Amino acid sequence: MVLVSLLGLILRIEHALTFDGPKRGSDYNVYIEGVRWMLEHRQAFNFSPSLNYQVRYQPPGWYMVAGVVLALTKSERAIASLAVLGWVLRQFLLMKLLNQTVRNRWTRFVMLWLHSVLPLSVLVDGKVNTEGFHASLFLLAAYVLFRMERAARAQAGIGLRLALSFGLLAGLCLLTKATSVILVVAAALVLSVRGIQMWRQTGASPAFTRIFGPALVSATVWVACVGWWCGPNWVKYHHPFPHAWDLESSTFHAGLEQPLFYRRPLGWALPVEWSSYLSFPIIQGPTHPIPNFWAYSVIGTWSDLYNRGFCRLQGGGMTDRVWGGNGGFMSSGGAWSVSNRCIDNFSRLAWAGLPLSFLAALGVLSSAWQGLRRCGATLVMPTLTLLGVFFVMFFALKFPLDDNAVLNPRYFLPIVAPMTLCFGIWLDRLRQHSWQRAFVHWLTFVATFAVSVFLVYERFGS
């Protein structure tokens, strides 16, 4: 466990030290512009027209912390340390969660190994953007909610300290990224289920004392934490955290004229048409939309092609037939061309990642079912995972700027650790000494080993 965690840390530090962000890096210049604006003005953006539209709607949490790092170090690259150190925290929390829910030590080991080498995490946790920092706050709040769920079953119930901590952490998380609202939704769903179960068993008074009362404390703290940001937005824009296009009419985005459920063909929500995702280029342009949300989400999580993770590496010539190259739509110039080495890596990682993604999905569904059936099983982590996927799907449906349902896979980063935990819980529950358990364990080990080899070789190999 120590060795695979060290491998994950080295890969992220190396990426943070060498990634050419200003040229090709996941909206690097936009994020830096926001950090410098906040340093200069010492206030939240509040949709200031003097700032790039990609930033002005975002909550101020990460930009404030990144501004402190920039002011102290005078180095833009040092801001990536927020993501690297955040991953260390996530790895530690995942280890604690696995120790409390998974009995088999080899299952715990392979889950930590997978969390260490998942390409999406490696290649985003070394960049200058909000994702890594937000994912760490998210998992910290999820861990507190997990403890609240367990404490609800005890005689003393949920303690005041836990209730206060969750409300504060969930609030800070939302002030970093609006998707964190699913923490509050998950808490409401899980604590309601546990409260109703206790109500039926012991009556209303214990249920309120142990669960519903502390939940109200958490909600009060959360509202107090985010109210100064969401309240004025609601009054002025009729939305607690509006996106830029929520404030614009169809004059700017013609797609807004269509009813919400008309914007995508039905195939975008079905797990079909995978073959086109294993070819290249993936994004062929607005005239060739790729409707399948699942295929791009899964494959993008393993290759991180969208975020330029390996595309900076030289090897085997270059191609500009990509969305950011000279020959692709939305051309960003020759600096965004992709090496053939990157394309080869994309295909290999996709094939290695498909079985792991399928097994992880089974793990989430199994964990959710067990959480509903057994009070002793966790319902928090599968609920967060399912809500996270649903939120990204809804965002893809609403997104008016593309003619396809392709979204940045980094939106899935907050649910990587909860999904990994669900995967481990499911593996641990498979019947001992059965061929199914042996097959799934060996497949998981082999695929994770393959991903590790590809990561190390593509970065450091000849």
N, C-alpha and C positions, 0 to 999 in steps of 0.2 A: 504493500500500500504506500509506503514511504517512497519507494523507487518510482512508481508510476506517477505519484503526485509531483515528485521532483522533475520527471520528464515533462509533465504538463506545464510546470512553472518555467522551465528552461525554454520551451517552445514559445510561450507567451512573452517572456522577456526579450527573446531574440526578435520576435515580430515587432514588439514595441520599439526596439532600438534601430531597426532597419527598414521599416515600412516607409515607402516614399509617399506619404500622405498628401502633401501639397499638389502632387501631379495627378494621382489616381486614387485617392483614398476616401471613399465612403462619405462624400460631402464634407471633407476635412475643412476646406476654406470657410464653409458656411458656419460650422461649429466654432471655429476660431474667431470668426467675426462676431458671433454672439458673446463669446467670453470677453473679448476686448471691449465690446459695447457696454457690457455690465460693469466691467472694471472702471470704465470712464464715467458712466452715469450713476452707478451705485443704486440701481433700482431694477425692478422687473421690466420685461419688454413692453407689456401692455399693448401689443399690436402696433408698436411704433413704426410708422412708414419709413423711417430712416434705416431700417434693418431689413435684411433679406427675408422674403416671405416664407422661406423654409424654416425660419427660426422664430419669427416674431410671435407666433401663437403658442410656443412651447413654455411649459412651467419653468421656473427659474432655478430649481434646486441644483442640478448638475453644474450649471453655468456659474453659480455663485462659488461652489467648491472649487471648480476648475480655475476660476479667477484667482482664488487664494493661492493655488499651486503655482499659477503663472507669475503672480506678483512676488512670491517667495523665491522661485527658481530662475525666473527670466527665461524659461525654456518651454516652448510649446510641446515638445515631445514628452516632457516630464508629466504632462497631464494624463498620458496613457497609463501612468502608474496607478491611477484611480481604478482602472479596469483590471490591471494585473493583480493588485492587492485585493480587489474585490473578488476575483476568482479564488484566491487563497482562502478567503472567508467562506465562499460557497463550498469549496472542497471540504473544509473543516466541518461545516454544518451538515453536509451530506454524509460525512463519516459518522457523525453523532446520530443522525436519523437512521442510518443503516444499522448501527449498533443496537438501536432500540427496537427495530422492527424485523430484522433479518437474522436468522440464527446461523446459517452456514457461512463460514468465514471466506470460502472461495467465491461465493455469490457476492459478498460484500466487496471482495477484492476486484472482481471483474466489473462491478458497477462503478467503483472509483476509477478504475482504469479507463472505462468508457467515457466517464465525465472528464478525464484528463486529456483525452485525445480527440474528442468530437471536433471535427474541423471548424464548424460554425463558431464554437466557443474559442478555440485556439486563435482563429483569425479575426475575431471581433474583440477579444479581450486584450488585444495589443494595439487598439486603435484609439484615436482621440474622438470619442463621441459618447453619448449618454448611455449606451446600451449596457456595457459591463457594470458600471456603477449602479445603474437602476436594477439590474438583475440581482445584484448583491443585496441591496436594500429589500428587494422583493422576497428573496429567500429568507432573509432574517425575519421579516414580518410573518412569512409562512411558517417558519419554525416556531415562533411564539404562538401562532394560531394552533399549530399541532399540539403544543403543550397545553393550551387552553382546552382543546378537545379531550385530552387525557385527564386533565384536572377535573373536568366536569363529571367524570365517573367516580371521583373520590368523594369521601364523606364531607370534606371541607369545601368542595366545589372550586370554581375558578377564583383565584386570589386577586386582590385589588391590584397588586403589582403587575401581574400578567395582563389584566384588563387595560391598565394605563399604558403599558408597553406596546401592546398591539395597536391601540388607537393612535399613539404617537408615531410608530414606525409606518403604519399604513398611510398616515397623513403625509409624512415626509416622502414616502415612496410616490404618492400621487403628485406631490410638488416637484418630482423629478420627471415623471412620465405619466400621461393621463391613462394609459392602459392599466395602471395599478388599481383602478376602480374595481377590478375583478376580485381583489383581496376582500373588499367590503361585501361584495355579493356572495363570495364563497363563505365568508364568516357568517353571514345571515342565513344561508342555506344549511350549513353544517350545524351551527348552534341551534337552529330551529328544529332540525331532525333529532338531535340529541335531547333537546328540551322536551319535545313531544313524547319521545320514548320514555324519558324519566317521568313526565306527567302521568303517563298511563300506568307506570309501575309504582310510583310513590305519592302521586298527588301534585297539586299545583304549587303548594308552598315550597317544597324542596326544589322543584324545577326553577322557580323564580329566584330563590336564594342562591342556588349553585350555578345557574346558567344565564337566565334572562336578565337578572339584575346586573351582573358584571358585563354582559353584552351591551347594556345601555350605557354603562360607564365608558366602554371602548368607543361607542358611537359618538358620545358627547365629546370625548377628547379628539376624535377624528374630525368632527365638524369644526371644532375650535382651531384645529391645526390648518385645515385647508380653506376655512371660511373666508379669510382675507383675500384669497386668490379666486376661488370659485364664485363667491358672492357677487362681487362687482361684475364679473363676466356674465353671470346669469341676468343681472339687472340690465346691463348694457347691450349684451348680445343674445340674450335668451338661451344661453347654453353655458353650463359650468366650465367646460374646457373646449371651446369651439376651435375647429380647424380653420385654416385659411379659406378653404372653399365654402365653409359654412357662412362666411361673410360676403361671398361674391355671388353674383347672379349667373344665369345661363349665358349672359353676354361674354363672360370670360371662359366658361366651361360649358360647351354645348351639351355635353352628356347629362348635365343637371336637368335638362328638359324632360328626359325620359323618366318614367316611373321606376322606382328603385329596383324592382324585380325584373325589369326589362333590360337592364344594362349588361347582363351576362347571359350567354347561352347556357342551357341546362347542364351541358357537359362540364362546366367549370367546377361544379360541386360533386361530381362523380369520379371515383377512382378508375378512370379509363384513359385511353390514348397516351400510354406511358412511353411508347416507342419513340415519339418525337423528342422526348426529353433526354434520351440517351444519344442523340445526334447533336450536331453543332452547325451553326449557332443556335442557341436556345431561343433567344428573342429575335425573331426575324423581321419585326417591324409591325406597325399598326395595321398594315394590309394583310398580315398573316397572324392573326391573334391565336394564342395558345390558351384554350379555355380551362385546362385542367389545373385547379388550385393545388390538389394533393401532390401531383407528380413534381411540380416545381418546388413546392415547399419541402418535400422529403429530400429530393436530390440536391436542392440548394443548401440544405442543412449540412450535407456531407461534403459538398464541393466548395461552397461559398463563392461561386463564380461571380455572383452579383456584386459582392463586396471586394472584388479584386484581390482575394487572398493570395493565390498562387500565380496570378496573371502577370505579376511583376517579374517573375523569374525568367531568365534567358534560357534558351535551349530549343533546338529543332526548328529554328526559323520563327517568323512572326506572321500573324494574319490580322488584317483590319476588318474582317467580315463580322464584326461584332457591333453591339448597339452603341458602344462608345468609341469605336475606331473610325478611321476615315471612310471605310466602306459600309458602315452600318448606319441604321437610323439613329437619331439623337447623337450625331457624331460629335466627339469631343477632341478629335485630333489624333495624331500618331502616337502620342504618349499613352493613349488608352488601348493601343493594339495589344493583342494577346499572343503569348508564345504557344507554339504547338505542344510544348512540355505541359503547359497549363491544361490544354485540351485533353491530353492523354491522362493527366491526373484526375480531371473531372470524371472521365468515363470509368476509371478504376474505382474511385471512391464511391461513385453512384452504385455500382454493382455490389460493393462491400456494404454499403449503407442500407440497401433495400431490405435485406432480411432482418437487420437489427431494428429498423423502423417498424416493420411488421410485428416483430415480437414485442417491441415496446408498446405498440398500440394495444395488443392483446393484454399486456400487463396492466395498462391503465384501465381498460374495461373490466378486467377481473378484479382489480383493487377497488373500483367503484362498487361493484356488485357485493364484494365481501364487506365493504364499509357500510352498506345499507343493511346487510343481513346480520352482521355481528357488531355489537357495541364495542368490542375490544379492538376491532380493526380501524385503521385510519380512513376517514372520508375526506380529510382536508386536501391531501396531495392529488388524488384523482380528480376532485372537484376543480381545483386550481388549473390542472392540466386541461381538462375538457373546456372550462370557461375560457382559458387562454386561446385554444384553437378556435373556439366559436367567435371570439372577439376578432381574431385576425381574418376569419372567413367573412364576417360582417363588414370589416374594413375593406376587404377586397371587393365585396359586392357594391359598396357605396363609393369606392374610389372613382372619381370622374375623369382622371387625367390620362388614362391608358385605354386602349381598345382591347385589353386582355386582362386576365385575372392574376397577372404576375405581380407578386409583392416581394419586398426585401425579406429574405429568410431570417434576418437578424431580429425580426419582431418576435421570433419564437424563443429567443435566448432566456427570458425569465422562467419559462416552464421546462427548461432542459433538466434541471436538477429534480423538480417534482416528478417528471416523467421517468427519469432514471431510477428514482426511489420506487415508484410503482412497478417498474420492470423487475427490480430486485425482489420486491415482496412477492410478485407472482412466481418468479423462479424458485424462491424459497418454499413456496406452498405446493409445488409439484410433488407428486408422490415419490417417496424415497425408493431408490433402487429400481425405478421404472425405466423402460427404454425411452419414453417421452422426455423424462428429466435429463437423462444422459445426452440425448440428441440435442435438446435445446441448449444445454450448458456448453457442449462442445461447439455448436454452431456459433454461440455468442463469443466464446473464447477465440475461435479462429477468425471470425469477422473483425473483432476488436484488434487482434494482433495484426491483421492485414491493414487496417486503417492506420495503426501506429507505424508500420513499416513505410507505407506510402507517405505519411506526413514527414517522417525523418528523412527518407531518401529524396523526396521532391525538394526539400529545403536545402539539404546538405550534400546530397549525392552528386556524382559527376554528370 
